[in-house]
């Protein structure tokens, strides 16, 4: 699933606050396990497992990026509980 960017948009503050609030709700619950991180130019790719089926791709992206993801990304959740989430950094 594509994670929309909000940096430099007219709704930047609103979306940033919504994402920070959601992150605060889920950050300490241990809902994902990150197994690897690969940093490349302008992006970071996280691979791991989702421990709670109720999470959606945006939730996983927020957990990987500690509540932000202002430049968006792509987050895929798989039936076996695995995920691959690429967050754009600029």
Residue frames as qw, qx, qy, qz and C-alpha x, y, z in Angstrom:
[[0.000, 0.889, 0.458, 0.000, 0.00, 0.00, 0.00],
 [0.369, 0.502, -0.029, 0.782, 1.22, 3.46, -0.83],
 [0.375, -0.650, -0.419, 0.512, 1.72, 5.73, 2.17],
 [0.271, 0.857, 0.251, 0.360, 0.93, 9.26, 1.12],
 [0.462, 0.046, -0.206, 0.861, 3.38, 12.09, 1.64],
 [0.138, -0.883, -0.448, 0.015, 2.21, 15.15, 3.49],
 [0.460, -0.443, 0.035, 0.768, 5.34, 17.30, 3.71],
 [0.079, -0.203, 0.282, 0.935, 4.89, 20.71, 2.11],
 [0.102, -0.478, -0.752, -0.442, 1.14, 20.27, 1.61],
 [0.272, -0.505, -0.032, -0.818, -1.67, 22.52, 2.81],
 [0.809, -0.467, -0.145, -0.327, -2.71, 19.87, 5.36],
 [0.543, 0.389, -0.632, 0.392, 0.80, 19.21, 6.66],
 [0.150, -0.350, 0.597, -0.706, 0.14, 20.16, 10.30],
 [0.785, -0.102, 0.130, -0.598, -3.18, 18.32, 10.49],
 [0.913, 0.188, -0.355, -0.074, -1.84, 15.07, 9.02],
 [0.381, 0.420, -0.656, 0.498, 1.35, 15.24, 11.09],
 [0.384, -0.311, 0.504, -0.708, -0.73, 15.61, 14.28],
 [0.899, 0.004, -0.037, -0.437, -3.03, 12.72, 13.30],
 [0.808, 0.290, -0.494, 0.140, -0.04, 10.47, 12.67],
 [0.127, 0.418, -0.648, 0.624, 1.68, 11.48, 15.91],
 [0.625, -0.237, 0.329, -0.667, -1.51, 10.74, 17.84],
 [0.948, 0.097, -0.193, -0.231, -1.91, 7.31, 16.26],
 [0.589, 0.405, -0.603, 0.354, 1.75, 6.51, 16.91],
 [0.191, -0.414, 0.573, -0.681, 1.33, 7.43, 20.59],
 [0.829, -0.124, 0.119, -0.533, -1.58, 4.98, 20.82],
 [0.982, 0.146, -0.092, -0.072, 0.36, 2.00, 19.43],
 [0.370, 0.736, -0.526, 0.211, 4.08, 2.60, 19.95],
 [0.197, -0.491, 0.755, -0.387, 4.56, 0.77, 23.25],
 [0.860, -0.018, 0.225, -0.458, 2.37, -2.25, 22.48],
 [0.359, -0.372, 0.830, 0.208, 5.04, -4.40, 20.78],
 [0.739, 0.447, 0.311, -0.397, 2.89, -4.91, 17.69],
 [0.764, 0.608, -0.213, 0.006, 5.69, -5.42, 15.17],
 [0.742, -0.457, 0.336, 0.357, 9.12, -7.00, 15.13],
 [0.436, 0.841, -0.284, -0.148, 11.66, -5.35, 12.84],
 [0.939, -0.125, 0.225, 0.228, 14.14, -7.97, 11.64],
 [0.619, 0.010, 0.262, 0.741, 16.24, -5.87, 9.28],
 [0.119, 0.916, 0.129, -0.361, 16.79, -2.30, 8.19],
 [0.653, 0.176, 0.370, 0.637, 18.39, -1.28, 4.90],
 [0.005, 0.849, 0.092, -0.521, 19.30, 2.39, 4.43],
 [0.569, 0.309, 0.444, 0.619, 19.77, 3.68, 0.92],
 [0.102, 0.003, 0.110, 0.989, 19.78, 7.10, -0.67],
 [0.371, -0.120, -0.112, -0.914, 16.47, 8.79, 0.19],
 [0.802, -0.227, -0.271, -0.482, 14.80, 5.72, 1.69],
 [0.200, -0.354, 0.850, -0.334, 14.88, 3.16, 4.47],
 [0.726, -0.048, -0.539, -0.424, 13.45, -0.35, 4.01],
 [0.412, -0.335, 0.694, -0.486, 12.27, -2.30, 7.03],
 [0.650, -0.003, -0.697, -0.303, 11.48, -6.01, 7.02],
 [0.150, -0.204, 0.768, -0.588, 9.82, -7.83, 9.85],
 [0.241, -0.347, -0.899, -0.117, 6.69, -9.41, 11.27],
 [0.404, -0.404, -0.019, -0.820, 3.36, -8.01, 12.37],
 [0.104, -0.018, -0.914, 0.392, 2.20, -9.42, 15.70],
 [0.295, 0.442, 0.578, -0.619, -1.32, -8.00, 15.55],
 [0.314, 0.358, 0.749, 0.461, -3.58, -8.59, 12.53],
 [0.070, 0.865, 0.467, -0.167, -5.57, -5.44, 13.23],
 [0.246, -0.617, 0.220, 0.714, -2.68, -3.21, 12.12],
 [0.652, 0.726, 0.219, 0.000, -2.88, -1.64, 8.69],
 [0.732, 0.351, 0.030, 0.584, -0.03, -0.57, 6.43],
 [0.029, 0.814, -0.091, 0.574, -0.02, 3.01, 7.73],
 [0.713, -0.675, 0.130, -0.137, 0.25, 1.75, 11.33],
 [0.912, -0.080, 0.119, 0.385, 3.25, -0.38, 10.40],
 [0.486, 0.605, 0.019, 0.630, 4.85, 2.53, 8.55],
 [0.269, -0.847, 0.103, -0.447, 4.37, 4.79, 11.57],
 [0.846, -0.509, 0.151, 0.058, 5.90, 2.20, 13.89],
 [0.829, 0.185, 0.099, 0.519, 8.89, 1.80, 11.58],
 [0.344, 0.554, 0.033, 0.758, 9.40, 5.55, 11.16],
 [0.310, -0.288, -0.563, 0.710, 8.58, 6.46, 14.78],
 [0.073, 0.691, 0.567, -0.441, 5.38, 8.32, 14.01],
 [0.036, 0.627, -0.152, -0.764, 6.17, 10.43, 10.99],
 [0.518, 0.255, 0.712, 0.400, 6.71, 9.31, 7.36],
 [0.177, 0.721, 0.136, -0.656, 6.31, 12.86, 5.98],
 [0.197, 0.501, -0.573, -0.618, 7.61, 11.90, 2.54],
 [0.871, 0.166, -0.031, -0.461, 5.49, 8.76, 2.28],
 [0.151, -0.410, 0.895, 0.088, 6.54, 5.31, 1.17],
 [0.735, 0.048, -0.522, -0.430, 5.26, 1.84, 0.36],
 [0.333, -0.312, 0.788, -0.414, 4.28, -0.74, 2.95],
 [0.688, 0.048, -0.591, -0.418, 3.25, -4.28, 2.06],
 [0.537, -0.291, 0.655, -0.444, 1.71, -6.67, 4.57],
 [0.441, 0.198, -0.815, -0.319, 1.67, -10.37, 3.73],
 [0.802, -0.298, -0.299, -0.423, -0.66, -13.19, 4.75],
 [0.802, -0.076, -0.505, 0.310, 2.07, -14.93, 6.74],
 [0.491, -0.817, -0.196, 0.230, 2.47, -11.86, 8.99],
 [0.598, -0.114, 0.165, 0.776, 5.60, -10.55, 7.27],
 [0.219, 0.941, 0.202, -0.158, 5.96, -6.98, 6.09],
 [0.570, 0.073, 0.183, 0.798, 8.27, -4.94, 3.89],
 [0.019, -0.936, -0.323, 0.136, 7.99, -1.22, 4.43],
 [0.542, 0.187, 0.111, 0.812, 9.99, 1.38, 2.52],
 [0.125, -0.893, -0.298, 0.313, 9.87, 4.90, 3.96],
 [0.505, 0.627, 0.080, 0.588, 11.08, 7.78, 1.79],
 [0.530, -0.517, -0.274, 0.614, 13.35, 10.12, 3.70],
 [0.029, 0.708, -0.020, -0.705, 13.51, 13.08, 1.30]]
